[in-house]
Amino acid sequence: MKEVMQRFAWRQRYGANTSNGEETSVFAREGLGSSRAFNSEPTSIDDGMSRARLPCKWSNSQPRERKLKMKTTLSAMLITATLLASASGSFAGAFLQASSNEEQLATDTKPNVVRMMMDTGAGLTNKSGVATIHIEGVYFLMAAAQVGGKTAGSVRLWIKVNGKNVVNSNTEQAIPAASFTAVLVSQGVLMLKDGDTVEVVYSGSAPGLGLIVKKPEGEPVVPSIIFSAFKVN
């Protein structure tokens, strides 16, 4: 009777099933696999009438899961490092910022190269308004001029590369009176090679029109030109 009670208690606790001659753990009955899924020899309980297997520890699935997690983590670290390196490379490109506090008015209707001084930059040089490219690539260029003058008329602004007009880069601002002023912008994206030169050019419809300077009290100077160039790839 004592042996029967021990066997019953064991079945209630571990869910063994010996009705078909096979001993199955609660893991097998719940669809979680039998004791064969464990990688060490199962511990036996002998109640004097039957022997049942109890799981000791998990199989090699845990080491495999750890290896998979490690590989995933290393892959994520590699991707992050690659992105950081790519970003660092993109910010290490060439750029130029130039401006002028000099009033530049046309003496006739012919084109004039805008004079400017280099404020900061790397990979490009500037000499009297002629910027020279030293790193090949695609560049964004923008010239913003404060235009006006001493008479009515119009002012045009465009970009030249290697002394030739850039197609569709010309812009125009009407000047209805001598007291009128506006900002005129010409910009574009160009593929430039080492040694290429970039110039900003303006013209006035009459003498006395062009680029002007304003010096408001307590504020920064309004330059006649602000020119920006930077390599985008």
Secondary structure, 3 states (H helix, E strand, C coil): CHHHHHHHHHHHHHCCCCCCCCCCCHHHHCCCCCHHHCCCCCEEEECCCCEEEECCCCCCHHHHHHHHHHHHHHHHHHHHHHHHHHHHHHHCCCEEEEEECCCEECCCCCCEECCCEEEEEECEEEECCEEEECCCEEEEEEEEEEEEECCCEEEEEEEEECCEECCCCCEEEEECCCCCCEEEEEEEEEEECCCCEEEEEEEECCCCEEECCECCCCCCCECCEEEEEEECC
